[in-house]
Amino acid sequence: MRIEIDGDYIELQQLLKLAGAAESGGHAKELILSGKVKVGGITETRRSKKIRPGDIVRVEGVANVMEVASRTEK
């Protein structure tokens, strides 16, 4: 799944909500702190981790892999 963002980055918890992988901020926090989120194949536990275009995010138990892109990229 390709997620387009405005700007240079989006925080990890915001990305999870935007992509529909988390129902709320609390749910995003739970997913992240439980070690179910990987960024570039590495477990990430920082909710405010800056996710930039080109980053690949995977959530355990969610089939879709999120690839972040800038809205200005073609």
N, C-alpha and C positions, 0 to 999 in steps of 0.2 A: 504494500500500500504506500503510495507516494503522498506525503504530507507537505504542502507548500506553506511557507511562513513568510511574513514580512519582516524585514530587519535581518540582523546578523545572527541571531540565535533565539531560541525559545527555551524556557526552563523545562526540565524533564517532567515535572508534575503537570504543567500546563499542556505539554505535548500529549500526555496520556489522556487527559480530558478531551482535548481537541480531536484526537483520533478515535475516541469512543472506547478506548481500552479500560478507562476508569469512569465510573458513574459520577464521581464527585472528587473534590480535593482530598477528602478523608480517605476515600478508596484508593486514590493515587498514592497517598502517603503510605498506606498499608502495603500496597504492592511493592513499592520501592524499598521500604524498610524491612520487608520480609525476604528480600534478596531475589525476587522474581523478575527483576528487570535487568537486561543486559544492554550495554551501549558498546558497539563495536566488539561484541563477544565477551565483554568483561562485566561482571556484576557491578551494578552501580547502586549505592545506597544514599546518595545525596539528592534530595528533592529539588534543589535549585541548580543542579548540574546544567550547564549551558550546552544545549544541543544545537549544533550548527549544520548548515547544508552539507550533505554528504554523509552525515552520521547515520548509522543503522541501529535501530532500537528494536529489541525483541522482548516480549512479555511472556513468561511461562504460562501455558494454558490458553494463550491466544494464538490462533492460527496465523494471523497476519503479521508480517514483519514490516516495520515502518521505516521508510527511507525519507529523510528530510531534505527538502529542496527549497531554494529561494523562489519566491513568486516571479522574480525577474529573470530566472534561468529559462532557457528555451529547450 
